Amino acid sequence: MGTKAVSLDINQIIPLVLARAGYERRRLDMGNEGTQILNYFLLRFNFLTDEDVLPTLISLVEAGIAMARQASKSIDPSLRLEKFLSSIVRFLL
């Protein structure tokens, strides 16, 4: 009998998705604003690839929104994932 790592509870899904999305957001910020030396080492050791950070971040948050809606018929009243996604869009503009 297997167990799920995360049950389909909106109060568990949202913080988990936000934590992972925050990590990807920091990778994106570092790629845009980090120092040249730090970026060199991150790229050299394959910790950072600029071309896949943004699509990963967006798809991660979108998947989190879908999982949260699947977990609960009611939406998150504070719209935390949607606000995070809109902050990414504002960051790009």
Secondary structure, DSSP 8 states (H G I E B T S, - for coil): ----SS-S-HHHHHHHHHHHHHHHHHHHHHHHHS-HHHHHHHHHTTS--HHHHHHHHHHHHHHHHHHHHHH-SS--TT-HHHHHHHHHHHHH-
